[in-house]
Amino acid sequence: MKIDILTLFPDMFAPLEHSIVGKAKERGLLEITYHNFRENAEKARHVDDEPYGGGQGMLLRAQPIFDTYDKIGAKNPRVILLDPAGRTFDQAYAEELSQEEELIFICGHYEGYDERIKTLVTDEISIGDFVLTGGELAAMTMIDATVRLIPDVIGKEASHQDDSFSSGLLEYPQYTRPYDFRGMKVPDVLMSGHHKNIRRWRLEESLRKTYLRRPDLLENYAFTKEEAEILERIKAE
Ligand code: 4GS
């Protein structure tokens, strides 16, 4: 996958050099190029200006963004604008992006956008209902969640099939050694070696946790017969 990032602060993306995303770059599964669009700004390198019609705050000018976009010369990219007014990012969307050949992220900082920038954009995305100082952290969040889904980036041993959200349910509780930590013991079923019971317990815990914490996730969930029965029992508790 090729990722191009339009940002005034390329140094903010240092976290992507580490861990799984950093490894993916080293292994050639991912190429990230930073474009400081201030370098392409006419008008004394000004990237922002006051809004027509008046009002508080500054807006990113269209010219530096368009010229930088043209220089990239991408053939068929997804062009993502980070904006609190966008559609909310989620796991399904990360999975969709992980299939793409080329992504372009446009990160504003401090300010809003000249509306005409949006004619370049295929996806306006928010990472949640809060206001950041810039789109950089939002872009990094999306890139991290997307890159780990590219085939071969994460090995089988660290498989993401069981992750919260992949299955549509939250993850069940897990334990590792020791059996007794400060008097807190591992549930008996996990020590039993009885794989059918362990599977069933995990499914029940996933359903219970999802029902109690995130019932919204169950609204569109395709229940198996077994899951529907377990949930009815949980509801009756
Ligand atoms: C988000 C967000 C955001 C909006 C950037 C105000 C600076 C800021 N971007 N998801 N201007 N939430 N952007 O808060 O993506």
Boltz pocket constraint, residues with backbone or C-beta under 6 A from the ligand:
constraints:
  - pocket:
      binder: B
      contacts: [[A, 82], [A, 83], [A, 84], [A, 108], [A, 109], [A, 110], [A, 111], [A, 112], [A, 125], [A, 126], [A, 127], [A, 128], [A, 129], [A, 130], [A, 131], [A, 132], [A, 133], [A, 134], [A, 135], [A, 138]]
      max_distance: 6.0
